Amino acid sequence: MTPTPQPIRLPAALPAFSPPAAPTDPALFPALAAVPRGGGSSFGSSTGVAGLGTPPSVTINYEVPTASITAPANGQTYTLGQAVSSSFSCTDVPGGSGIQSCLDQDGRPSGALIDTSTAGPHAFTVTGTNRFGLAGTASVSYTVVKASTSTSLSYSANPAVVTQPVTFTATVTPTPAGGTVAFNDGNVAIAGCDSQSIDTTTGTATCQTSSLAVGTHQITAAYSGDASHEGSTSAPVAEVITGAAQLLSDLRAAVTGVGAGTSLADKVSQAQSYLAANDTAHACSTLGALIKAVDAQSGKRIPPAQAGALIGAAKQIQAVLSCSGR
């Protein structure tokens, strides 16, 4: 016969459970009673665990690194396209994690060329980052300007005779890549020469004119500048333009004492008188008579070379007076 199971009976209540004392309970672990709890930038103990000595003190410094820029210098001016190498450094604070990177705003290390490709103000920034990821920056500003130029002016003849073509040449230094030159007579542009192109090989521009009136002219050449170069203006050149009156005076001095008697000098004096009276026709005919007289004495009383020079001077005056056809 199988026995009948009997129910298990439990006591009406179990005794209360009491956990053991915590490890920090001074009653059981007095050596750990002095160990601090909680966060902070520094932790440790002056007592420590019995038998293990004093634990180390650890300090975390949250100050950022320092960046220092030597070049470009703050407030410095550089020329457009000038090659300038940067120079900078970064230093972490004492007790820091050490510098991980020290780069300019374009992610380049010290020694890379700074930007001088455009004229105007520029900013340059350096960022130093330590191994904790803390970053410190420094910035300077500098200015980029166009290259300065100088312009000089020369001429083909000075003095020159009125209506005689004169060529003025402007030279711009350093040789620019473009731009124009305006040639001025005082404050007025010389006709046809107000915008002469620069020869980018020689840095020169020219102006040929025969429009200058008798007298002294202050000629200047003004370079316009280009994308990379500033403009500049030459010092004025005093260009003297002589007319028939001055040429007759010079011829009168040249024929004095030449040839037989005073006939040549007298003819020039007559031409001067006619010119002073605005009698151009008689002045022209008198000059024609002078030329014939000199030619007749050439190789006799007057050396051929001297005679040729006198005849040339007389014909020049005739050209100035427009004697042809009179």
C-alpha positions in Angstrom: 0.0 0.0 0.0 1.3 3.4 -1.0 1.6 5.9 1.9 -0.5 9.1 1.7 1.7 12.3 1.3 1.6 14.6 4.2 1.7 18.5 3.8 4.8 20.4 4.9 4.0 22.9 7.5 6.2 26.1 7.8 6.5 28.3 10.8 4.1 31.2 10.9 7.1 33.8 10.5 10.8 33.6 9.7 13.3 35.4 11.8 14.4 38.8 10.5 17.5 38.9 8.2 20.4 41.2 9.3 23.0 41.9 6.6 26.7 42.0 7.5 28.2 45.4 8.2 29.4 47.4 5.2 33.1 47.2 4.4 33.5 50.8 5.5 31.9 50.2 8.8 34.5 51.6 11.2 33.6 48.9 13.6 34.9 46.2 11.3 37.3 48.1 8.9 38.8 51.0 10.8 41.7 51.3 8.3 39.3 52.3 5.5 37.4 54.9 7.5 39.7 57.7 6.2 39.3 56.9 2.5 37.3 59.8 0.9 34.3 59.3 -1.4 32.9 61.5 -4.2 34.4 63.2 -7.3 36.8 66.1 -7.7 39.9 67.1 -9.6 42.1 65.7 -6.9 41.8 62.6 -4.8 43.9 60.6 -2.3 44.5 60.1 1.4 46.9 61.1 4.0 46.3 57.9 5.8 45.7 55.2 3.2 45.0 51.6 3.7 46.9 50.1 6.6 49.9 48.4 5.2 49.7 49.8 1.7 51.1 53.3 2.3 49.8 56.7 1.0 48.0 56.6 -2.4 49.1 59.0 -5.1 47.4 62.4 -5.6 46.1 63.0 -9.2 45.4 66.5 -10.5 43.6 67.3 -13.8 44.3 70.8 -15.2 41.5 72.2 -17.4 43.5 75.3 -18.7 43.8 75.5 -22.5 47.2 75.5 -24.3 48.9 78.7 -25.4 49.6 79.6 -29.1 52.3 82.1 -30.0 52.8 83.7 -33.5 56.1 85.2 -34.7 55.3 85.5 -38.4 53.3 87.1 -39.8 53.9 89.9 -37.4 50.8 91.7 -36.1 50.2 94.9 -38.1 52.8 94.1 -40.7 52.5 95.1 -44.4 53.5 92.7 -47.2 53.6 93.0 -51.0 51.1 91.3 -53.2 52.5 87.8 -54.1 55.4 88.1 -51.6 56.6 84.8 -50.2 56.3 84.9 -46.4 56.7 81.8 -44.3 54.7 81.5 -41.1 56.4 80.9 -37.8 54.4 79.9 -34.6 54.4 77.5 -31.7 52.0 76.0 -29.1 52.7 75.2 -25.5 50.6 73.2 -23.0 50.2 74.3 -19.4 52.3 72.6 -16.7 50.7 69.4 -15.8 48.7 69.3 -19.1 48.4 66.3 -21.3 50.8 67.7 -23.9 50.3 69.3 -27.3 48.7 67.0 -29.9 48.5 69.5 -32.8 49.6 73.1 -33.5 48.1 74.3 -36.9 47.1 77.5 -38.7 43.5 78.2 -39.8 44.1 76.1 -43.0 45.4 73.1 -41.0 49.0 73.7 -41.9 52.0 73.5 -39.6 54.5 76.4 -38.9 56.6 77.2 -41.9 53.9 77.2 -44.5 53.5 80.3 -46.7 50.9 82.8 -45.6 48.2 84.1 -48.0 49.4 87.2 -49.9 47.4 86.5 -53.1 44.9 89.3 -52.6 45.4 92.9 -51.6 43.7 94.1 -48.4 43.5 93.1 -44.7 44.1 89.5 -43.7 43.8 87.6 -40.4 46.0 84.7 -39.4 45.0 82.3 -36.6 46.8 79.4 -34.9 45.1 76.7 -32.8 47.0 74.5 -30.3 45.2 71.4 -29.1 46.3 69.1 -26.3 45.6 65.4 -25.8 42.6 66.1 -23.6 41.1 68.0 -26.6 41.4 71.4 -25.0 42.3 74.1 -27.5 43.8 77.6 -27.3 44.1 80.1 -30.2 46.0 83.2 -31.1 45.4 85.6 -34.0 47.2 88.4 -35.7 46.3 90.7 -38.6 48.4 91.9 -41.5 47.9 93.9 -44.7 48.8 93.0 -48.3 49.4 95.9 -50.7 50.1 96.1 -54.4 53.8 96.5 -55.5 54.9 100.1 -55.8 56.2 101.4 -59.1 58.2 104.3 -60.4 57.9 105.9 -63.8 60.6 107.8 -65.7 60.3 109.9 -68.9 62.7 110.5 -71.8 62.4 112.3 -75.1 63.8 112.1 -78.7 64.6 115.8 -79.0 64.8 118.7 -76.6 64.7 121.4 -77.7 62.6 120.6 -80.7 61.3 122.7 -83.6 57.7 123.4 -83.8 55.8 120.9 -86.0 58.8 118.5 -85.6 57.6 115.1 -84.3 58.9 114.4 -80.8 58.7 110.9 -79.2 58.3 110.7 -75.4 59.0 107.3 -73.8 57.8 106.3 -70.3 59.5 103.4 -68.5 57.7 101.8 -65.6 59.8 99.8 -63.0 59.3 97.0 -62.1 57.9 95.8 -65.4 54.1 95.4 -64.8 51.8 92.9 -66.4 49.5 95.5 -67.8 48.1 99.0 -67.5 48.3 102.2 -69.6 50.3 105.5 -69.5 48.8 108.9 -70.0 51.2 111.6 -71.4 50.2 115.1 -70.2 51.3 118.6 -71.1 50.8 120.3 -67.7 47.3 119.2 -66.7 46.1 118.5 -70.2 46.5 115.1 -72.0 48.5 115.3 -75.2 46.2 114.6 -78.1 46.3 110.9 -79.0 48.5 110.0 -76.0 46.0 109.8 -73.1 46.0 106.0 -72.9 49.1 104.3 -74.3 49.5 100.5 -73.6 52.4 99.3 -71.6 54.8 96.9 -73.4 54.9 94.1 -70.8 58.3 92.9 -72.0 60.1 96.3 -71.6 57.8 98.2 -69.3 57.7 101.1 -71.7 55.0 103.1 -73.5 55.5 105.8 -76.1 53.9 109.0 -77.4 54.8 110.7 -80.6 53.4 114.2 -81.1 54.1 117.3 -83.3 51.3 119.3 -81.8 53.2 121.2 -79.1 53.2 124.9 -79.6 56.3 127.2 -79.4 57.4 127.6 -75.8 58.3 125.4 -72.8 56.0 122.5 -71.8 56.0 120.5 -68.6 55.5 116.9 -69.8 54.6 114.1 -67.4 53.8 110.4 -67.8 51.2 108.8 -65.5 51.0 105.0 -65.2 47.6 103.7 -64.3 48.6 100.6 -62.3 47.2 97.1 -62.7 45.9 94.2 -60.6 49.3 93.8 -58.9 51.0 97.2 -59.2 50.3 100.6 -57.9 50.2 103.6 -60.3 53.0 106.2 -60.4 53.7 109.5 -62.2 57.1 110.6 -63.6 58.8 113.8 -62.7 58.0 116.6 -65.2 60.3 117.2 -68.1 60.6 120.7 -69.5 60.3 120.3 -73.3 61.3 123.4 -75.2 59.7 123.9 -78.6 61.3 126.6 -80.7 59.7 128.6 -83.5 60.8 130.5 -86.5 61.8 133.6 -84.5 64.3 131.6 -82.4 65.5 129.7 -85.4 66.2 132.9 -87.3 68.1 134.3 -84.3 70.2 131.1 -84.2 70.9 131.4 -87.9 71.8 135.1 -87.6 74.5 134.1 -85.2 75.7 131.2 -87.4 76.2 133.4 -90.5 77.9 136.3 -88.8 81.4 136.6 -90.3 80.8 133.9 -92.9 81.2 134.5 -96.6 81.8 137.8 -98.4 81.1 140.9 -96.3 77.9 141.0 -94.3 75.5 140.0 -97.1 74.4 136.7 -95.5 73.9 138.2 -92.1 71.9 141.1 -93.7 69.6 138.7 -95.4 68.8 136.9 -92.2 68.2 140.3 -90.5 65.7 141.2 -93.3 63.9 137.9 -92.8 63.6 138.6 -89.1 62.1 142.0 -89.8 59.6 140.5 -92.2 58.6 137.9 -89.6 58.2 140.4 -86.9 55.8 142.3 -89.2 53.9 139.1 -89.9 55.0 139.3 -93.5 55.6 135.6 -94.0 55.8 135.8 -97.8 58.7 138.2 -97.8 60.4 136.3 -95.0 60.2 133.1 -97.1 61.6 134.8 -100.3 64.5 136.3 -98.3 65.3 132.9 -96.9 65.3 131.6 -100.5 67.8 134.3 -101.5 70.0 133.4 -98.5 70.0 129.7 -99.6 71.1 130.7 -103.1 73.9 133.0 -101.8 75.3 130.3 -99.5 75.2 127.7 -102.2 77.1 130.0 -104.6 79.9 130.4 -102.1 80.0 126.7 -101.1 83.5 125.4 -101.6 84.9 128.9 -102.2 84.5 131.2 -99.3 82.4 128.8 -97.3 83.5 125.2 -96.6 81.0 122.7 -98.1 80.1 121.2 -94.7 79.5 124.5 -93.2 77.5 125.6 -96.2 75.4 122.5 -96.0 74.6 123.2 -92.4 73.5 126.8 -93.1 71.3 125.8 -96.0 69.7 123.0 -93.8 68.9 125.6 -91.1 67.4 128.0 -93.6 65.2 125.2 -95.1 64.1 124.2 -91.6 62.8 127.7 -91.0 61.1 127.6 -94.4 59.3 124.4 -93.3 58.2 126.0 -90.0 56.8 129.0 -91.9 55.2 126.7 -94.5 57.1 128.5 -97.2 56.5 125.8 -99.8 54.3 127.2 -102.7 54.7 130.8 -101.6 
